[in-house]
């Protein structure tokens, strides 16, 4: 872990071991360490001389390597000295190191030890678990890899909330040092009563505003976000928070993970009955969808790309030699729109056999792209080997029910002054 001797000694103290073992064999003894260092450098210098004496270019390269090694050793010595001066011994009570009220342990930015900050009268903030909301969460990523790709604006006006989110994420909040937290769970809240922009969408952590989507992004995401909120759900995603406190003000940058607007909410509703939503998986091409264009063309959105909820069913086909071969059939609102190849079907059939046994219908997300001339359907469903036993035992996993797609949705006032 590249700990310094002082850090390693305190780790050993923490687990009840004797720090003396760190100096076993002369390690940490200045005289012996210096002798060993001189011997190493002497041997290294002789090797470099032998290899490069006949090549000027090789000699210059070796000189550069030697200089780099000297620089690295100097940085190591400086780090050790800084650590010894900063990580002074403090009493340990109940497994926690005591830090006086208002005190701050400042450390170099390159040091691997965490920053500690204690403020008198301050109540510790618990780790981020989920935003505060009375609504059920609807994760706009739908299980996809969450990457903070959309910039938030106006962070400078919400420094207290940003600092609170960083502290709750256990990010260091020392003066004149960077602070960063990833995977912070936030909510997107539409503010129809916002006096500056009726399309405004705030990014909130535990009901505290961290910033807003830009005007351009707010217009793009207004429809799916409002649909989620009008359905009684909370639009949730993850954020990355970076901040630098220079003492005279907080510089902050917040980014949130958002897919394209058309891929946030499905265009259709889940079917009636007991169903379970298969986790998001890698793309699987649906075959023979061209034979069902009369059905798919009614679901291609004006933007040309959208998300659908489809059901998966085990169907058996009888070959000419009398052999029965099962495969997966894809249905949209109860109507067949395609099927999966034999190879792909084999990866999903065990899951479908399980859902049929427990009386559930397997649902999955599918992306539809097309126009008035043709449509393409791509399934996103995890394979049976990728499903955990916990997921199977915790079922069913119903798909969230949203209001039907409409031109607009009524959402409650939410502007926070």
N, C-alpha and C positions, 0 to 999 in steps of 0.2 A: 504493500500500500504506500510505499515511499514515505513513511512517517519519520519525523525527526526523532532523536533520542529522547528529548523531553516529552513529546507526544506519546511515544511508545511506553515510556516509564509510567505515565499516568493511566494509559490503557491497562497495563499490568496491575497497577494499584486498584483500579476499578474492579477487576475480576479476581482480586485477592491473591495475586502472584507477586513474587519478589522482583523488584526492578533490577536487582544486582545481576541477574542473568544477562542483562544487556551488555555488561562489561566483561563477560566471560571470555577467556582467551586473549585478553588485552584490548578488546574492542572498547573504544572510548578513552583509552589511556593515551595522552598526547605523545609521549616519547615513542611508544611502540607503533602508534599509527603513523607518525612522521617517518620512522625508519621504513615501515612497509611502503609508504608512498614513494620515498626516494628510490627504493629498490624497484618498484613497478615502473617508475618513469625512466630509470636507467636502462632497464631491459627494453622498454618500448623505444627509447631513443636509439639504442643500438640496432634494433630491428629496422627502424625507419631509415637509418644511415645505410644499412646494408642494401635495402631494397631500392632506395632512390638515388644513391650516389652517382649512378651513371645516367640519370634522367632528370634534367632541370625541371620539367613539368611535373614529374612525380615528386620532386623535392618540394615544390610550391604547394602541391596538394597535401603532402604530409604536414607541412608547416601550418596550413589552414586547419587541419584536423587537430593538431596539437593545440593551436590557439583556441579552438572551440572547446576542447576538453578543459583547458584552464578556465574558460569562462563559465562552464557548467559547474566546475568545482567551486568557483568563487560564489556563484549563486547559491549553491548548497550551503556553504559556510555562512553566507549572509542570512539565509533562511533559518539556519540553526540558531544563530545569534539572536535574530528577531524573535524566534519562538521562545527561547529561554528567557528573554526579557519581557515578553508579553504574557505567556501562559504561566504566570506566577502561581505558586501553590495556594489553594484556597481550601477551607474545610469542606468536607462532604457530609451532608446530613440527609438521611433518607434517600441516598442514591442521587441527589441533585446538588450541583455546585452552587454555593451561595454567591449572589451578585448583589451588591448594595443598591439601595434605591437610587435611581437616577444615574447609576454608573454604567459605563459602556466599555466593553473590551474591544478595542480597535485592533485589527490585524491587517497585515498586508494583503492586497487583493489576490496574490498568487498563492497564499497559504491555504492548505486544505482544511484547516480547522474551521468550524462554523462560527458565525458571529452570534453574540448573545446580547440581548437588550432587555433591561428591566426598568420599568417606570413606576414610581411610587403611586400606589393606589390603583394601578391598572389591573383589570381582571384578565387572566389569560384567555386567549381566544382559542376555541377548539379547532382542529383541522377541518378543512373544507370537505364537507360530505355532499351537500346538495344545496341549491338555493332555497331560500325561505319562500314557500308558496303553498297556498291551500289547494292548488290544482294538481292534477296528475301530470307528470312530466311527459312531454312528447319530444323525443330526441330527434332533432332535425337531421342528424347524420344517418339515422336509420341503421346504425351498426357499422357503417363504413369507417375507414380509417379517418380519424379526426385530425386535421391539420389546420392551424390557425392561418387562414389565407385572406381574410377580409379585415381591412383597417378600420379602427374605431376613431372617431374624431371628438374633440372637446375634452380630452382627458385632464387638461390643466385645471378645469373647474371642479374636479371631483377628487382632489388629492386625499382627503381623509378616508374616503371609501376605498381608494386604491391601496393606501397604506394598510388599512384593516384587512383587505383581501390578501395582501402579501404576508402579513403577520400570521393570519390563519393558515396559510399554506406553508408556514415555517420557513419562509424566505428571509434572509438576513436584511435588516432594515437600518444598518448603521449609516451614519452621516458620511457623505463623500465616498460612497461605494455603490456599485450596481446591485440591484435586487431583481430577481427574476423568479417567476412561478409559471409552471405549465400545467395544463389539464385542469384549470380552475373552472368549475361548473357555474355557468351563468344562464340567465334567461333573457330572451328577446321580448320586450314589452312594447306593444303598439300604443301610441299616445294620440288619439284622435282630438283631444282637447289641448294639444300643445299649441301655444299662441304663435309660435314661430314657423311651424311646419305641421300641417294636418297629417302628413304621412310619416311623421317622426317615429323612429323605433329606438328605444333606449336599450342599452346593455346593462343588466343589473346583476349584482352579486348580493345575495341575501337581502333583496329588495332595496339595495343601495345602488344608485346610478354610478357606473364607471365611465360612461361616455355614450355616444350615439353613432349609429350608422350614418354615413354621409348621405346627403340629400339624394344623390344618384342611386346609391344602394338601397336606401329606404323605399324609393319608388319601385325598385325591382323586387324587393322582398315583402312589400306590404301585403300582397294578396295571400301568399301561403301563411305568413305569420298571423294575419288577422283570421284566417280560416281556422287555424289551430286554437287561437284564443277564444273565438266565438263558439268553438266546440267544447269549451270548458276545460281545455288543457293548457299547459304552460310550455311554450317553445323553448327548449333547453339545448344548450350546446356547450362546448368547452372554449376556454380562452387562454391566451398567453399574456402575461403581464410583465412588463419591464419598467423599472423606475430607477432614477438617480436623484438622490437628495443632496443638493449642493449647499444646503443650509439656508439659502435665500428663496427657495422654491423647489417644487418637485417637477422633474422632467419625467414623463411617463409615456408609454406606448402600449396600447391594448389591441390585440388582434383576436378575432374569433373564427371558429371553424364553421364554414357554411358551404354546402354544395350549391350548384346552380338552382335558382328559384323553382324551376320546373321539376326538380328531383327531390323536393322536400316532402311534399304531400301527394299521396296517390290521387288519381283523377276519379276513381270509383270507390264505392264502399265495400267493406268485406261482406261476404255472403251471410245469410242467416244460418243459425245453428251453431253447434260447438266446433270451433276451428282453432288452430294453433299456427302462429306465424314462425316460419323457419328462419333462423338467423341469416343475416346478409352474408353472401359468399361471393366467390369469383364469378365472372361473367360466363354464362352458358348460352350458346346460340340455340334458339328454338327452331326446329325444322318444320317444313311444310306450312309455314304461316302464310305463304302466298296463296294457298288454297282457301284461306279464310279471310281474305281482304275485305269482303263484304261486312264482316263483323269488326275487324280492326280499324277500318277507315272511320268508323263512328267515334273512335277513341283517340285519334291523332289530334293533339291540341293545335291551336293556331301557331304556336311557337315552333312546332315541328318535333319537339321532344317532350316526353312526359313520363310519369311513373304510374304503374298500374299494380293492382293486387290481383294475382291469379291463383287458382287452386291447382294442386297437383294430384293426379289420380293414377293408381296402378291399373293398367289394362293389359289383357293378354291377347296376343295375335297368334293365330294358327297358321303355320307355314304349309307349303304344298306337300311336304312329307309327313304331315300330321303332328309335327313338333309344336308345342306351345311355347311362345317366347313372350315374357312380360316386358313391358316398357312403360315409360311415364308419359301420360297425356296431360297437356296444359289446357286449362279451361278459363275463360273470362266470363264472369257473371253466369256461370253454368253452361256456357257454350264452348265447344272445342275450337281452339285457335292454333293448335300445333302439337308437336311431340318432341321428345328428346331422343337422341341417338341411342343405340343399344349400349355403347360404352358408358355414356353419361347416365343413362337410366340405371345401370348397375350400381352407380355410386349413390343414388337416391332411393332406390327401391327398399332397402332395409328400413329407412326412416318412414316411408309411406306405409309399410307393413305394420310398423309400430303404431302410427297414428290411427290407422284403420282398426287395429285391435282394441284401442282404448276409446274408439268412437269419435275421433276427431278428424276434421278435414285439414289437410296441410295447405297453408297459404304461403306465398312467396312474393317478393317484389320483382317486377319486370319492367325494363325500360323500353318504351316504344318510341321509335323514330320513323318519320315518313312524311307523306304529303297526300294529295288527292290521287296520286298515281300508284303508290306502293307503300308498304309498311314493313318494318323490321322489328322483331321482338327478341330481347335478350333477357334471360332469366338471371337473377342474383340470389342463389340459395346455397347454403352450406351443405357439403356432402355428409353422408352418414358417419364417415370416419372422423369428421370434424366436430360432431355434436358430442357434448359432454354428458356424463351420466346425471350430473346435477340438473342440467337443462331438461332431460327426459323426466326426471322425478318431480320437477317443479311444475310440470304442465298442468293444464293447457296454457298457452301463451297467446291470448287473443290479440288480434290486430286492433290498434286504436281506431275508434269510430269518429270520423270527422263529418261535419256538415257537407252536404252535396256541393259540388263546385258551382259557384255563382259569381255574378259581376261584382258584388261587394258584400261585406259582412259588418254587422254591428258589433262593436267591441266597447267595453266600459271605459270611462275616463281614467287615465292613469298618469297624467302629467304631475311630476313632483317638483315643486318650486324649491 
